[in-house]
Each structure stands twice: as C-alpha cells, then as structure tokens.
Amino acid sequence: MGIFVLVVPVLLVVVLGYAVGYTAWEAAGLGGDPEVVGWLTGLALLAAVSWLLVSRRARLRRALRRARARGDDAESARLRAELARRRRGGAEA
C-alpha cells in the first residue's frame, strides 16, 4: 500500500504532461508521432516538479543552518516547523 503513495502522484504528473504534449503536437498540426512528444513532455514535467520539490527542501535546510549559526532562535524554530510540516506531508498554512 505504501508504494502507491509515491507511484500514483508520479503517474498523474507524467500523464498530465503526456496529455499536454500530445494535444499541443496535434493542435500544431505537426507531422510525426505525437505519442513520443507526449511521453517526453510527461517525463520533462516529472523532472521539473521533482527538481522544484527537492530544491525547496534544500533551501529550507540551508536557511536553517544559517539561522542556527547566527543564533536566531525564532527563525530556527520557524524553519524547523516548516521542514517538519513538509516531512509530514501537510500543506496547511
């Protein structure tokens, strides 16, 4: 059951990219196989989304290290809470 927590969102992102790429290729009236473009667009979208998620977490960790080095306890607590919230998967503000 736990594997579906990761696989389903990945598949949804890839299929969304596939649909957008395929539709754009068909709408442009370009020749060739639109399916290849669809899959490449889906994989490119997955790479972009993955990079955004990973880079956000890395920025939060770097900011936390800098806040700790400065001795800024309030900022450290806020960043720790943000990292913990992301780790739990919560998106509430």
N, C-alpha and C positions, 0 to 999 in steps of 0.2 A: 504494500500500500504506500509506503514512504517514497518509493521511486516515482510514483505518479505525481507527487508534489513538485518534482523537478521537470519531469518529462512533459506534462501537459502544458505548462506555460511556454516551454521551448517550442513545442509543436504549434501552438497557437501563433507565436511570433513568426515562425517560418511560413506557416500557411498564409498569414496576413501578407507577408512580403511577397509570397508566391502570387497571391491574388492581385496585388497591386502591380507587380511586374508584368504578369500575363496580360492584364487588362490594358495597361499602358502600351504594351507592344502591339496588341491587337488594334487599339484605338488609333495608333500612329500609322497603321496600315503597312508596317514594315514586313519584308519577306522573311523567310526562315522559320525556325521553330520557336514559337513564343514560350513553350514549356521550359526550355533551357534558360531563357531570360528570367522566367518566373522563379525557378529554383535558385538561380544566382542572386536574385533580388531578395528572396527569403533568407538565404544564408548571410547576405550582407546586412540585412536588418537585424538578424540574430547577433552578429558580431558587434554592431553598433550599440544595441541595447546592453549586451554583456559588458562592453567597454565602459559605458556610462555607469552601470551599477558598480563595477569594480573600482573605477576611478573615484567615485563619490566616497566610497568607504575608505580608500587610501587617503583622500584629502582630509576626512574627519580624523583619521589616526594621526596624520602629520600635525594637524591643528591641536590635537590633544597633547602630543609630545611637546609642542612649543608652549602651550599654556602651562603645562607642568613645569617646564624649565623656567618660565617667568614667575612661577609661584602664584598664578592667577587661579585661585581655588574655585571661584564662581564659574569661570569659563570652563575649567576642567570638569566640574560637575555637570554642566550643561552638555558638553561634548560626550562625556561618558554615558549620560542618559540617552543622547541621540544614537550613539553606537549600540547601546543595549536595546533600544526600541527597534532599530533596524535588524538586529540579530533575532529578536522575537518575531519579526515579520510584520509588526504593526505599522500602519501608515496613518494613524490618528495624530492630529496636531496637538 
